[in-house]
């Protein structure tokens, strides 16, 4: 197996064409990106159950590493909504949110995620992401969006999460654990006295301002304006600061966290880390490809895998949590005029300057306002148009969408991806196990008598020779379906049965299918009939030559064209049947006696 080469990383193409004009564009895009990034990464850190500053640390480290190791010029890597909620879902199973043990668990999870991504990239296994369909991602992100929004219920209502957990646990009579979102709702319905109307008002004001700014001034970073508006509303209605606030950020840069990695949890975290790695890779590669189509940049999928893996490894060792590509920040980076990865470097440096010299920016930032922004982020994760298109287009995809969505709500979040993938494969195998079998026949009123669908063209069929076309692969899963059809078909034809299989829609024939066809050939020939094959692809014939299929079935039973197969079978046609046949659809029918000769004989 070919191994990924690092040569292209050490000699970036963009560096040879770098200029002052390019630098100016990158600096402008980087500063703009930092302004947009600041409120988002704080919100994502809280979603992940981490202190706010860890979101900034993650953005600083992951953004730079992924930009210079990966191949995309515009992809911005860092905290992301779906990734953050999965981090919280996995890590909270092994430690209490807010504890040092929880932070250590997150670092370990992030390191393991990065190692998996790096390994997949080095081994050129980028095709693995193709097994997670777009439908699974839509269902998963929709479920994650609901969980993200529901996780903000305590902050919106101004209630400590521990209060809701205690009330919910008391109702169930169990031990206190991290509760599902519906337990919070049920607890609030039972104890409405806990709701703080000031906190609710601040959240509603924040959401309203965000919607208005996004609607009327879409080019302005609406989250920042919304947070400013929420802070001002808190200053007005909460003059005594009774509510919860984010507070000052530590005026320090990311510190080395290697000693905090907990290797004893690696085996426990591996399953979740693999799901997290795949989700992160899908998000990053999808966003990078979308931007590459706009910028006409050549993109290396395997190099993006390596970039994401190295970014997560570096982040885990420098006080960060798992990250991936951010569509919002990446699109803003491209729209702001970024030309090279230097824009991401400027963005990270700008965030570092904010942390070092303006840590008090979040001092009066109410938790209710941040919760409002997080709810907006969750709302944006819902792709209503895509959900409608999926439901309208396919029944099977609708099932996969629904199962993944409810799995995300009711199971541990990381397992929702596995549920979606498993059911996607099940439905796919169910479809491929029943190849389409179509009755076909020549169209005699056309010059070349093309073989066409009998039903679609209302074509006439020969009473002695049955022609079918199989569209789909003949493999072990499809053997039973095809065998039943052939047996039913042979029993419905006058003896001896004569069948031609047109195989231009067959992609491959495996050993199990060859054995089944050998049985059916034998069964039909016992009755004096014939089963012939025609129009198979050259690659299919080559494979059958290698696996012995042509030898078992007999080379003489394979024809290049339907016409050749028809000519062979027409030599053995029953003349008495031809004498009464009015179809006359084959060229060979002209050499056979027809109804007109029957009339002459009768006279």
Backbone torsions as a table, in degrees:
resi	resn	phi	psi	omega
1	UNK	NA	135.5	-179.5
2	UNK	-69.9	143.1	-178.8
3	UNK	-108.2	141.2	-179.2
4	UNK	-57.4	138.0	-179.8
5	UNK	-99.8	137.2	179.2
6	UNK	-92.4	3.1	-175.6
7	UNK	-62.2	-39.7	-177.3
8	UNK	-67.9	-23.2	-179.9
9	UNK	-73.5	-35.2	-175.1
10	UNK	-79.2	-15.3	179.7
11	UNK	-126.6	74.2	-177.9
12	UNK	-64.7	134.9	-177.4
13	UNK	-66.6	-36.8	-175.2
14	UNK	-65.3	-24.8	-175.9
15	UNK	-67.1	-30.3	-177.9
16	UNK	-72.4	-17.9	-178.5
17	UNK	-114.7	15.8	-175.8
18	UNK	-72.5	141.5	-176.8
19	UNK	-144.0	175.3	178.3
20	UNK	-63.3	-38.6	178.9
21	UNK	-63.3	-42.2	177.9
22	UNK	-64.4	-42.0	179.3
23	UNK	-61.9	-40.8	179.6
24	UNK	-61.5	-43.4	178.7
25	UNK	-65.0	-41.2	-179.5
26	UNK	-66.1	-40.4	-179.8
27	UNK	-65.0	-44.1	178.7
28	UNK	-62.0	-44.6	-179.6
29	UNK	-66.9	-37.6	-179.2
30	UNK	-65.2	-42.8	179.3
31	UNK	-67.1	-42.4	177.0
32	UNK	-60.7	-42.6	-179.9
33	UNK	-64.2	-35.7	179.4
34	UNK	-63.7	-40.3	179.6
35	UNK	-63.3	-41.8	179.6
36	UNK	-71.2	-35.7	-174.8
37	UNK	-70.1	-38.1	-172.3
38	UNK	-50.3	-56.6	-178.6
39	UNK	-68.5	-32.9	-178.2
40	UNK	-64.8	-49.4	-174.2
41	UNK	-69.0	-29.9	174.0
42	UNK	-64.4	-44.1	179.2
43	UNK	-63.8	-42.4	-178.3
44	UNK	-67.7	-33.5	176.2
45	UNK	-62.6	-42.4	178.9
46	UNK	-66.1	-36.5	176.1
47	UNK	-62.1	-39.9	-179.4
48	UNK	-75.2	-3.9	-178.7
49	UNK	80.2	17.0	-178.0
50	UNK	-106.8	155.9	174.0
51	UNK	-59.5	153.5	-172.6
52	UNK	-57.2	-38.7	-175.6
53	UNK	-64.7	-24.2	-179.8
54	UNK	-68.9	-26.7	173.7
55	UNK	-64.6	-40.1	177.3
56	UNK	-68.2	-41.2	178.5
57	UNK	-60.7	-44.4	179.8
58	UNK	-61.4	-43.4	-179.7
59	UNK	-63.9	-39.3	-179.9
60	UNK	-63.8	-48.4	-172.4
61	UNK	-78.0	-53.7	-174.7
62	UNK	-63.3	-38.7	-178.0
63	UNK	-60.0	-45.8	-177.2
64	UNK	-70.6	-47.4	-175.8
65	UNK	-63.0	-48.9	-177.7
66	UNK	-64.6	-35.5	-178.3
67	UNK	-65.4	-39.4	-174.9
68	UNK	-91.8	-22.8	177.6
69	UNK	-91.1	-37.3	178.3
70	UNK	-72.3	179.8	-175.8
71	UNK	-102.5	-18.0	-177.5
72	UNK	-78.1	136.2	177.7
73	UNK	-80.3	-20.4	-170.0
74	UNK	-117.8	-13.9	-179.1
75	UNK	-64.9	129.1	177.1
76	UNK	-108.3	116.1	-179.2
77	UNK	-98.9	143.6	-179.9
78	UNK	168.8	-165.1	178.4
79	UNK	-56.8	140.6	179.2
80	UNK	-137.3	152.0	-171.5
81	UNK	-60.8	-56.0	-176.6
82	UNK	-63.3	-39.9	178.9
83	UNK	-62.8	-42.6	-176.8
84	UNK	-64.0	-41.5	-179.3
85	UNK	-69.2	-31.8	176.5
86	UNK	-69.3	-40.1	176.7
87	UNK	-56.8	-48.0	179.9
88	UNK	-63.0	-42.1	-178.6
89	UNK	-61.9	-41.1	-177.8
90	UNK	-75.3	-51.3	-173.5
91	UNK	-67.2	-32.6	-177.5
92	UNK	-68.7	-13.6	176.5
93	UNK	-73.4	-19.3	-172.8
94	UNK	-119.2	-6.9	179.3
95	UNK	-160.3	157.4	179.6
96	UNK	-78.7	132.3	-179.8
97	UNK	-59.1	133.8	179.9
98	UNK	97.4	-14.7	-179.0
99	UNK	-85.5	162.3	176.4
100	UNK	-65.6	-33.6	177.5
101	UNK	-62.7	-36.9	177.8
102	UNK	-64.9	-45.0	178.9
103	UNK	-61.3	-42.3	177.6
104	UNK	-62.3	-39.5	179.0
105	UNK	-64.1	-40.2	179.0
106	UNK	-64.8	-42.6	177.1
107	UNK	-59.4	-43.6	179.8
108	UNK	-64.5	-43.9	178.4
109	UNK	-60.4	-42.2	-179.4
110	UNK	-65.7	-42.6	178.4
111	UNK	-62.0	-44.4	-179.5
112	UNK	-64.8	-39.8	177.5
113	UNK	-61.1	-44.8	179.5
114	UNK	-64.0	-40.3	179.4
115	UNK	-63.4	-41.8	178.3
116	UNK	-63.1	-45.9	-179.7
117	UNK	-63.5	-42.8	178.9
118	UNK	-62.9	-44.2	178.8
119	UNK	-60.8	-42.7	178.6
120	UNK	-63.1	-37.2	179.1
121	UNK	-69.8	-44.3	-179.3
122	UNK	-65.1	-32.1	-180.0
123	UNK	-90.4	5.5	179.1
124	UNK	54.9	49.0	179.2
125	UNK	-104.5	36.0	-178.8
126	UNK	-62.3	-22.7	-178.9
127	UNK	-65.5	-16.0	-179.6
128	UNK	-59.8	-33.0	-178.2
129	UNK	-65.9	-19.7	-179.7
130	UNK	-69.6	-16.4	179.4
131	UNK	-80.6	-9.3	174.6
132	UNK	-103.6	103.7	-172.3
133	UNK	-72.8	164.5	177.6
134	UNK	-61.7	-34.6	179.4
135	UNK	-62.8	-41.3	178.3
136	UNK	-62.7	-43.1	180.0
137	UNK	-63.7	-41.4	178.9
138	UNK	-63.8	-45.2	178.9
139	UNK	-64.2	-41.3	-179.7
140	UNK	-66.1	-48.3	-178.4
141	UNK	-66.1	-31.6	177.1
142	UNK	-67.0	-44.3	176.0
143	UNK	-64.8	-41.5	177.9
144	UNK	-63.4	-37.3	179.3
145	UNK	-61.4	-42.1	178.8
146	UNK	-65.5	-40.1	177.9
147	UNK	-65.2	-40.5	178.9
148	UNK	-61.5	-47.2	179.7
149	UNK	-63.1	-43.8	-178.0
150	UNK	-67.0	-30.1	-179.6
151	UNK	-66.3	-15.4	-179.7
152	UNK	-93.0	2.7	-179.1
153	UNK	-56.2	-46.7	179.1
154	UNK	-58.9	-42.5	-179.4
155	UNK	-68.4	-39.1	179.4
156	UNK	-64.5	-43.5	-176.6
157	UNK	-82.4	-7.0	-179.9
158	UNK	71.6	29.7	-178.1
159	UNK	-114.7	137.0	175.0
160	UNK	-64.8	135.6	-178.5
161	UNK	-59.1	-32.5	-179.5
162	UNK	-63.3	-32.5	179.2
163	UNK	-65.3	-45.0	179.9
164	UNK	-65.8	-40.5	179.6
165	UNK	-64.0	-39.9	-180.0
166	UNK	-65.1	-44.4	179.9
167	UNK	-64.7	-42.7	-179.7
168	UNK	-65.3	-39.8	-179.9
169	UNK	-67.8	-38.6	179.2
170	UNK	-63.6	-36.4	178.7
171	UNK	-64.1	-37.5	-177.3
172	UNK	-89.0	-17.6	-179.2
173	UNK	74.6	28.3	-178.2
174	UNK	-117.2	-173.9	178.7
175	UNK	-81.9	155.8	-178.8
176	UNK	-75.9	124.1	176.7
177	UNK	-137.2	-179.8	173.8
178	UNK	-72.4	114.0	-170.0
179	UNK	-86.6	149.0	171.1
180	UNK	-63.7	160.4	-173.0
181	UNK	-61.8	-34.7	-176.4
182	UNK	-69.9	-20.2	175.6
183	UNK	-69.4	-36.5	176.2
184	UNK	-62.5	-44.6	-179.9
185	UNK	-61.8	-44.1	-179.1
186	UNK	-64.6	-39.0	179.2
187	UNK	-63.9	-41.2	179.5
188	UNK	-67.2	-37.0	178.1
189	UNK	-64.7	-33.4	179.7
190	UNK	-80.8	-26.7	-176.7
191	UNK	-130.8	66.9	-178.0
192	UNK	-65.0	-14.7	-179.2
193	UNK	-67.5	-16.8	179.9
194	UNK	-77.5	-16.4	-174.8
195	UNK	-71.3	130.4	177.9
196	UNK	-101.3	111.2	-175.7
197	UNK	-65.7	-27.7	176.9
198	UNK	-63.8	-45.1	-179.9
199	UNK	-63.9	-43.1	178.2
200	UNK	-60.9	-42.0	-179.1
201	UNK	-62.7	-42.0	-179.8
202	UNK	-63.4	-41.5	178.5
203	UNK	-62.6	-45.3	-179.3
204	UNK	-64.4	-39.2	177.4
205	UNK	-63.3	-44.0	179.5
206	UNK	-60.3	-46.3	-179.7
207	UNK	-64.4	-42.8	-179.1
208	UNK	-63.2	-44.6	178.8
209	UNK	-62.3	-42.2	-179.5
210	UNK	-61.5	-44.0	179.1
211	UNK	-64.7	-42.5	-179.3
212	UNK	-64.4	-44.3	-180.0
213	UNK	-65.7	-43.5	-179.3
214	UNK	-65.0	-32.6	-177.6
215	UNK	-78.0	-46.3	-173.5
216	UNK	-95.4	-26.4	-179.5
217	UNK	-133.9	69.2	-171.1
218	UNK	-64.4	-19.9	-178.2
219	UNK	-83.0	-11.7	179.4
220	UNK	-88.0	138.0	177.9
221	UNK	-63.6	97.3	-170.3
222	UNK	-66.0	-30.1	-178.7
223	UNK	-65.9	-38.8	179.5
224	UNK	-65.6	-45.0	178.8
225	UNK	-62.3	-39.6	179.7
226	UNK	-65.3	-40.4	178.8
227	UNK	-66.9	-38.5	176.2
228	UNK	-63.0	-44.6	178.4
229	UNK	-62.9	-40.9	178.1
230	UNK	-64.9	-38.5	178.1
231	UNK	-65.6	-40.5	178.3
232	UNK	-65.4	-39.8	178.7
233	UNK	-66.2	-36.0	176.9
234	UNK	-66.1	-38.6	178.7
235	UNK	-62.0	-33.6	-177.8
236	UNK	-78.7	-47.5	-172.1
237	UNK	-96.7	-9.8	-178.6
238	UNK	-127.8	57.5	-175.4
239	UNK	-63.3	-27.3	-179.3
240	UNK	-92.7	4.7	176.7
241	UNK	52.2	56.0	177.4
242	UNK	-82.1	-19.7	-176.6
243	UNK	-86.9	175.6	-178.9
244	UNK	-88.2	138.6	180.0
245	UNK	-126.2	155.0	-178.8
246	UNK	-65.8	-41.3	179.6
247	UNK	84.7	179.7	-178.3
248	UNK	-69.8	146.5	173.2
249	UNK	-85.4	149.8	175.5
250	UNK	-64.3	129.4	-178.8
251	UNK	-80.7	64.9	-178.0
252	UNK	-148.9	155.1	178.0
253	UNK	-88.0	168.8	-179.7
254	UNK	-56.6	137.9	178.5
255	UNK	-106.2	159.7	-179.9
256	UNK	-68.8	128.6	-175.7
257	UNK	-118.4	20.6	-177.1
258	UNK	-57.6	-39.2	-177.2
259	UNK	-70.5	-13.2	-178.4
260	UNK	-90.6	-5.7	178.9
261	UNK	-67.0	128.3	-177.8
262	UNK	-102.8	93.8	-176.4
263	UNK	-68.2	-17.5	-179.1
264	UNK	-69.0	-15.6	-177.4
265	UNK	-101.8	4.4	-175.3
266	UNK	-58.3	-48.6	-177.9
267	UNK	-64.2	-36.6	179.2
268	UNK	-68.3	-35.6	-174.1
269	UNK	-89.1	-8.8	-170.6
270	UNK	-60.6	-47.0	-178.2
271	UNK	-59.2	-47.1	178.4
272	UNK	-65.4	-37.9	-179.6
273	UNK	-65.3	-37.6	179.3
274	UNK	-65.1	-44.3	177.1
275	UNK	-62.3	-41.1	179.2
276	UNK	-64.7	-40.4	179.0
277	UNK	-63.0	-44.8	-179.1
278	UNK	-66.1	-42.9	178.4
279	UNK	-61.1	-45.4	179.9
280	UNK	-62.7	-40.6	179.5
281	UNK	-65.9	-41.4	179.8
282	UNK	-62.1	-46.2	179.3
283	UNK	-60.6	-48.4	-175.6
284	UNK	-64.5	-47.7	-177.0
285	UNK	-67.0	-39.5	179.2
286	UNK	-62.0	-46.0	179.7
287	UNK	-66.1	-43.5	-179.5
288	UNK	-61.6	-40.7	179.2
289	UNK	-66.6	-40.3	179.3
290	UNK	-61.5	-42.6	179.5
291	UNK	-72.0	-34.2	179.4
292	UNK	-65.2	-33.1	177.0
293	UNK	-65.3	-34.7	178.7
294	UNK	-74.3	-42.0	-174.6
295	UNK	-90.5	-5.0	-178.7
296	UNK	60.0	34.3	179.9
297	UNK	-92.6	141.8	173.9
298	UNK	-77.2	130.4	-174.0
299	UNK	-118.9	139.5	175.2
300	UNK	-107.7	111.6	-179.1
301	UNK	-62.2	-42.6	-179.2
302	UNK	-66.3	-34.8	178.1
303	UNK	-69.5	-32.9	174.9
304	UNK	-64.7	-36.9	175.5
305	UNK	-59.2	-47.2	-180.0
306	UNK	-62.6	-44.0	-179.7
307	UNK	-59.6	-44.4	178.7
308	UNK	-66.2	-39.7	-179.7
309	UNK	-65.0	-47.1	179.3
310	UNK	-64.1	-37.4	179.2
311	UNK	-62.0	-44.2	-179.8
312	UNK	-70.5	-35.4	176.1
313	UNK	-64.1	-47.3	178.8
314	UNK	-62.9	-38.9	179.3
315	UNK	-64.0	-42.1	-178.7
316	UNK	-63.9	-28.9	-178.9
317	UNK	-89.2	-5.0	-179.5
318	UNK	-130.5	45.6	169.4
319	UNK	62.5	46.1	177.1
320	UNK	-132.0	172.6	178.5
321	UNK	-120.6	173.9	-172.1
322	UNK	-56.5	140.4	-176.7
323	UNK	-135.6	173.2	176.1
324	UNK	-159.9	-173.5	177.7
325	UNK	-69.3	142.9	177.0
326	UNK	-110.1	120.8	-178.4
327	UNK	-67.1	-42.8	-178.5
328	UNK	-61.2	-51.0	-177.0
329	UNK	-71.4	-33.4	178.3
330	UNK	-68.3	-44.2	178.7
331	UNK	-63.9	-40.5	178.2
332	UNK	-65.2	-37.0	178.2
333	UNK	-62.6	-43.5	178.8
334	UNK	-67.7	-46.1	-178.7
335	UNK	-65.3	-28.6	-179.6
336	UNK	-78.5	-4.0	174.5
337	UNK	100.4	16.2	178.9
338	UNK	-60.8	138.2	-179.0
339	UNK	-112.1	-31.8	-174.7
340	UNK	-141.5	175.2	176.5
341	UNK	-63.0	-11.7	178.2
342	UNK	-59.7	-30.7	178.3
343	UNK	-59.3	-39.2	177.8
344	UNK	-67.6	-35.7	176.9
345	UNK	-64.2	-43.9	177.7
346	UNK	-62.2	-39.9	179.0
347	UNK	-61.0	-46.2	-179.5
348	UNK	-65.9	-41.2	178.0
349	UNK	-64.1	-38.0	178.2
350	UNK	-63.5	-41.7	177.2
351	UNK	-64.1	-38.8	179.1
352	UNK	-63.5	-40.1	178.4
353	UNK	-65.3	-39.0	178.2
354	UNK	-63.0	-44.9	-179.9
355	UNK	-63.4	-40.7	-175.6
356	UNK	-74.8	-39.7	-171.3
357	UNK	-112.9	-14.4	-179.8
358	UNK	-131.7	49.0	-177.3
359	UNK	-69.4	-16.3	-177.6
360	UNK	-83.9	2.9	-179.4
361	UNK	-58.7	-29.0	-176.8
362	UNK	-100.0	9.3	-175.4
363	UNK	-59.2	-43.5	-176.9
364	UNK	-108.2	28.4	178.3
365	UNK	-90.1	109.3	-176.0
366	UNK	-70.6	143.7	178.3
367	UNK	-62.0	-30.6	179.5
368	UNK	-66.5	-36.1	178.2
369	UNK	-68.8	-42.6	176.9
370	UNK	-62.4	-39.2	177.9
371	UNK	-61.4	-38.6	176.7
372	UNK	-61.6	-42.0	177.9
373	UNK	-66.2	-38.4	178.6
374	UNK	-64.8	-39.1	177.1
375	UNK	-62.7	-38.4	176.2
376	UNK	-65.0	-40.6	177.5
377	UNK	-61.8	-42.5	178.2
378	UNK	-63.7	-40.2	178.3
379	UNK	-60.4	-40.0	-179.9
380	UNK	-68.4	-21.1	177.1
381	UNK	-73.0	-23.7	178.0
382	UNK	-74.3	115.0	177.9
383	UNK	-99.2	82.6	-173.3
384	UNK	-61.6	-38.9	179.3
385	UNK	-64.6	-41.6	179.8
386	UNK	-67.2	-39.9	177.9
387	UNK	-61.5	-44.0	178.8
388	UNK	-61.9	-44.0	-179.8
389	UNK	-63.5	-39.9	-179.8
390	UNK	-65.8	-47.0	-179.4
391	UNK	-62.7	-38.4	-178.8
392	UNK	-73.0	-32.9	-170.7
393	UNK	-82.5	-40.4	-169.8
394	UNK	-147.3	133.6	176.7
395	UNK	-69.1	-42.6	-179.8
396	UNK	-64.5	-44.1	178.7
397	UNK	-64.7	-32.3	177.1
398	UNK	-64.0	-40.2	176.8
399	UNK	-64.3	-44.4	179.2
400	UNK	-62.0	-43.3	178.2
401	UNK	-58.5	-49.7	-177.8
402	UNK	-65.8	-42.7	-179.5
403	UNK	-64.9	-41.6	178.4
404	UNK	-65.9	-41.2	-179.2
405	UNK	-61.2	-50.3	-177.7
406	UNK	-72.7	-29.4	174.1
407	UNK	-63.7	-38.6	178.0
408	UNK	-63.4	-33.3	-178.2
409	UNK	-81.3	-36.3	-168.5
410	UNK	-105.2	-21.0	179.1
411	UNK	-107.9	178.1	170.6
412	UNK	-62.9	133.5	-165.2
413	UNK	-56.9	-40.7	-176.6
414	UNK	-63.8	-27.3	-179.0
415	UNK	-75.7	-14.6	177.9
416	UNK	-62.2	-35.1	177.9
417	UNK	-64.5	-44.2	179.0
418	UNK	-62.7	-40.9	178.2
419	UNK	-60.3	-46.5	-179.9
420	UNK	-62.2	-44.4	-179.3
421	UNK	-64.0	-44.6	-178.3
422	UNK	-60.9	-47.5	-178.4
423	UNK	-71.0	-31.1	174.3
424	UNK	-61.2	-45.1	179.5
425	UNK	-67.7	-37.6	178.5
426	UNK	-61.5	-47.9	-179.9
427	UNK	-66.7	-35.7	177.8
428	UNK	-64.4	-45.9	179.0
429	UNK	-64.8	-34.3	178.3
430	UNK	-64.0	-40.0	178.4
431	UNK	-70.4	-45.1	-177.1
432	UNK	-72.3	-18.9	179.3
433	UNK	-76.4	-6.7	177.8
434	UNK	-128.0	75.4	178.2
435	UNK	-57.5	149.8	178.6
436	UNK	-73.4	127.3	178.5
437	UNK	-117.2	117.3	-171.8
438	UNK	-119.5	135.2	172.2
439	UNK	-75.5	127.7	-179.7
440	UNK	-128.5	160.4	-179.6
441	UNK	-161.3	159.2	177.6
442	UNK	-69.7	152.8	174.4
443	UNK	-101.6	100.5	-170.4
444	UNK	-67.9	-21.4	-177.2
445	UNK	-86.6	8.5	174.8
446	UNK	-110.1	149.4	-171.9
447	UNK	-55.3	-47.8	-175.9
448	UNK	-93.9	6.1	179.8
449	UNK	46.7	60.5	-178.1
450	UNK	-65.3	149.3	178.2
451	UNK	-82.9	122.3	-175.7
452	UNK	-135.1	167.2	178.7
453	UNK	-62.7	125.0	-176.4
454	UNK	-62.3	-46.0	-177.6
455	UNK	-68.7	-43.4	-176.2
456	UNK	-66.4	-38.4	-176.3
457	UNK	-103.6	8.0	-177.1
458	UNK	44.7	48.8	-177.2
459	UNK	-82.8	152.6	176.3
460	UNK	-85.6	149.7	-179.5
461	UNK	-117.6	152.2	175.4
462	UNK	-73.4	134.6	-179.8
463	UNK	-70.2	-13.4	-177.1
464	UNK	-107.4	-32.6	-175.0
465	UNK	-115.5	122.7	179.1
466	UNK	-103.3	127.2	178.7
467	UNK	-114.2	126.7	176.8
468	UNK	-126.7	152.3	175.1
469	UNK	-117.2	131.6	178.4
470	UNK	-106.4	122.1	176.9
471	UNK	-110.6	105.0	-178.2
472	UNK	143.4	168.5	-177.2
473	UNK	-85.8	142.7	176.3
474	UNK	-97.1	97.1	-179.6
475	UNK	-132.2	177.8	-172.4
476	UNK	-54.8	-33.7	-179.5
477	UNK	-72.3	-22.1	-177.1
478	UNK	-101.0	-3.5	-174.3
479	UNK	-57.9	-49.0	-175.7
480	UNK	-62.2	-43.9	-178.7
481	UNK	-61.8	-45.8	-177.9
482	UNK	-69.7	-40.8	-178.8
483	UNK	-63.2	-43.4	178.7
484	UNK	-62.2	-40.1	-179.4
485	UNK	-65.9	-44.3	-179.6
486	UNK	-64.0	-40.4	-179.9
487	UNK	-67.6	-41.4	177.9
488	UNK	-64.5	-39.8	-179.6
489	UNK	-66.2	-44.8	-178.3
490	UNK	-64.0	-37.2	-179.6
491	UNK	-72.8	-21.5	-179.1
492	UNK	-87.6	-13.6	-178.6
493	UNK	-89.3	151.9	175.2
494	UNK	-65.5	144.2	-178.4
495	UNK	-78.3	137.6	0.2
496	UNK	-84.8	139.5	-177.8
497	UNK	-71.6	138.9	177.7
498	UNK	-127.2	115.9	-173.9
499	UNK	-127.1	137.3	174.4
500	UNK	-119.1	127.6	176.0
501	UNK	-103.5	117.2	174.4
502	UNK	-86.6	116.1	-170.4
503	UNK	-108.3	24.2	-178.6
504	UNK	-68.9	-16.4	177.9
505	UNK	-97.4	7.0	-179.7
506	UNK	-93.1	127.2	-178.0
507	UNK	-91.7	-32.0	174.6
508	UNK	-162.5	158.9	178.6
509	UNK	-130.8	116.1	-176.8
510	UNK	-90.7	-179.1	-174.9
511	UNK	-61.7	-42.1	-179.2
512	UNK	-61.5	-40.6	179.4
513	UNK	-68.6	-36.8	177.7
514	UNK	-62.9	-42.8	178.5
515	UNK	-63.3	-39.7	178.4
516	UNK	-64.8	-44.5	-180.0
517	UNK	-64.5	-35.3	177.3
518	UNK	-62.8	-40.4	177.5
519	UNK	-63.6	-44.1	-176.6
520	UNK	-70.5	-36.2	175.0
521	UNK	-60.0	-46.1	179.5
522	UNK	-62.6	-43.6	-178.6
523	UNK	-62.1	-42.9	-177.9
524	UNK	-71.1	-40.2	-177.7
525	UNK	-71.0	-25.0	173.7
526	UNK	-60.4	-33.8	178.7
527	UNK	-84.9	4.0	178.6
528	UNK	88.2	7.5	-177.2
529	UNK	-95.4	-170.3	-178.4
530	UNK	-142.5	146.8	172.6
531	UNK	-127.5	114.3	-178.2
532	UNK	-116.4	155.7	179.5
533	UNK	-121.4	145.4	178.7
534	UNK	-149.3	161.3	173.5
535	UNK	62.2	26.4	175.7
536	UNK	-73.3	147.7	179.4
537	UNK	-66.2	151.1	179.3
538	UNK	-60.4	-37.4	179.6
539	UNK	-65.6	-35.0	178.2
540	UNK	-67.9	-43.0	179.2
541	UNK	-65.2	-38.6	178.6
542	UNK	-62.7	-42.4	179.3
543	UNK	-65.5	-39.9	179.5
544	UNK	-68.8	-29.0	175.3
545	UNK	-66.7	-38.8	-178.8
546	UNK	-72.4	-39.8	-176.8
547	UNK	-91.1	5.5	175.7
548	UNK	84.9	8.0	-178.1
549	UNK	-66.1	-40.4	179.2
550	UNK	-64.1	-38.5	179.5
551	UNK	-67.0	-42.0	-178.4
552	UNK	-67.5	-40.9	-177.4
553	UNK	-86.0	-20.9	179.1
554	UNK	95.5	122.0	-179.1
555	UNK	-59.0	-31.1	-176.0
556	UNK	-66.8	-18.2	-179.1
557	UNK	-86.4	0.4	-179.1
558	UNK	-111.8	123.9	-179.6
559	UNK	-116.7	153.3	179.7
560	UNK	-73.9	-38.4	-175.3
561	UNK	-130.0	159.7	174.9
562	UNK	-61.5	-32.5	-178.6
563	UNK	-62.2	-39.8	178.0
564	UNK	-64.0	-42.5	179.0
565	UNK	-65.4	-40.0	179.2
566	UNK	-63.8	-42.2	-179.3
567	UNK	-61.5	-40.7	179.8
568	UNK	-62.9	-46.8	-175.9
569	UNK	-73.9	-29.4	-179.7
570	UNK	-68.9	-22.8	175.9
571	UNK	-65.3	-26.1	-178.4
572	UNK	-106.0	12.9	-179.7
573	UNK	-66.4	147.1	179.7
574	UNK	-77.2	114.1	-176.3
575	UNK	-62.1	-32.8	-179.1
576	UNK	-65.8	-32.0	176.5
577	UNK	-72.6	-42.2	179.2
578	UNK	-60.3	-32.1	-177.4
579	UNK	-62.3	-28.0	-179.6
580	UNK	-105.4	1.0	-175.1
581	UNK	-85.2	134.7	178.1
582	UNK	-108.4	0.7	-175.0
583	UNK	-74.1	-54.6	177.3
584	UNK	51.8	54.0	-172.5
585	UNK	-93.9	-14.2	-178.9
586	UNK	-102.1	154.1	173.7
587	UNK	-60.1	-36.0	-178.6
588	UNK	-67.3	-16.4	-179.5
589	UNK	-63.3	-23.7	-179.4
590	UNK	-66.9	-24.0	-179.8
591	UNK	-89.5	-3.2	-178.9
592	UNK	-102.9	149.2	177.2
593	UNK	-66.1	141.6	-177.5
594	UNK	-121.4	-175.6	-178.1
595	UNK	-58.3	-32.5	-179.4
596	UNK	-63.0	-38.5	178.2
597	UNK	-69.0	-30.7	177.3
598	UNK	-64.8	-38.5	179.9
599	UNK	-67.7	-42.8	-180.0
600	UNK	-61.7	-42.8	179.9
601	UNK	-61.9	-40.9	-179.7
602	UNK	-63.6	-39.5	179.2
603	UNK	-66.4	NA	NA
